[in-house]
Amino acid sequence: MPVFYKKVLRYALTLIMIISLNFFIPRLMPGDPVINLAGEELSFNEEQIETIREEMGLSKPLGLQYLNYWKDILQLKLGYSYHFHEEVSRLLFGRMQWTLLLVGLSVVFGAFIGAFFGSRAGWRSERFGSRLSTSLFLFFYSVPPFFMAILFLYFFAFKLGIFPLKGYYRTGTLPDIIWHLVLPVLVLTLFSSARNFVIMRGSVLHEKNRLYPLFARAKGLSDKQVLNRHVFWNASLPLITLIALDFGFIFSGALFIEIVFSMNGMGTLIYDSIKALDYPVLQGAFFVIALMVVSANILADITYSLIDPRVRHQR
């Protein structure tokens, strides 16, 4: 079977498995969404509770709920929120645009910063500046994003008052949005760039000792030309895969960042839905995130084959 069809089959099976897990995992959470919605302090008899459960579609057998879930997915219907009383698709897309802005900026900045400084640190690893930058990026790599967010929020927003304490915007103007995004984007960019730095540095250390950089020097190219024209692109191949995987990690990290900074995006939506046991919102949110991560991996495969022609000719 050609590599292309193997990849299509692999991604299709992965998506099917993820969609199935999106259905079962919320239902494994402790608690009853009907009792949670009605409130434990209110007194309902069994008949009233059963009526509410039937209206929410939870009285049907689990297998039938699963089949109905797949039917809705194939029809691009994500259901209706128990807690927010709104169509899940409308609710998600209203929140997702802000999270995508946060994640997109962080992934792009993190990729460029990590690749640039990582390649320089790996190419001249014996220099003091390379060792210093390696230590600095390893420090950021070791700190959890949510803890870094708390530190930045405390010092730059609470103590110094340079940046706002919460939210994506106050007035909605472009400068106001940028002002609110600086701290969360900075936190996620530091985390993303640190991961990319470590991979890029190790890849350049491996590539620079191969024969083709020596051959390039023999042709009269300077060290800078050898790095930028040859070593950098070959060393960036593992980084492309990492960035695709990193998209998922950064997206999950952004959910915690949004909670820390009280930003009204996907993070706070999922957090509120977990507390409310809102199955449709959780299913829809996890489905959209999984779809984005799988799409990012497909894009990485395409980019990988464009940079390395050998991938296109595999059988």
HELIX and SHEET records of a PDB file:
HELIX    1   1 VAL A    3  ARG A   27  1                                  25    
HELIX    2   2 PRO A   33  ALA A   38  1                                   6    
HELIX    3   3 GLU A   46  GLU A   55  1                                  10    
HELIX    4   4 LEU A   62  LEU A   74  1                                  13    
HELIX    5   5 VAL A   88  TRP A  123  1                                  36    
HELIX    6   6 PHE A  128  SER A  142  1                                  15    
HELIX    7   7 PRO A  145  PHE A  152  1                                   8    
HELIX    8   8 LEU A  153  LYS A  159  3                                   7    
HELIX    9   9 LEU A  174  GLU A  207  1                                  34    
HELIX   10  10 LEU A  211  ALA A  218  1                                   8    
HELIX   11  11 ASP A  223  VAL A  226  1                                   4    
HELIX   12  12 LEU A  227  VAL A  231  3                                   5    
HELIX   13  13 PHE A  232  ALA A  235  1                                   4    
HELIX   14  14 LEU A  237  VAL A  260  1                                  24    
HELIX   15  15 MET A  266  ALA A  276  1                                  11    
HELIX   16  16 TYR A  279  ILE A  307  1                                  29    
HELIX   17  17 PRO A  309  HIS A  313  5                                   5    
END                                                                             
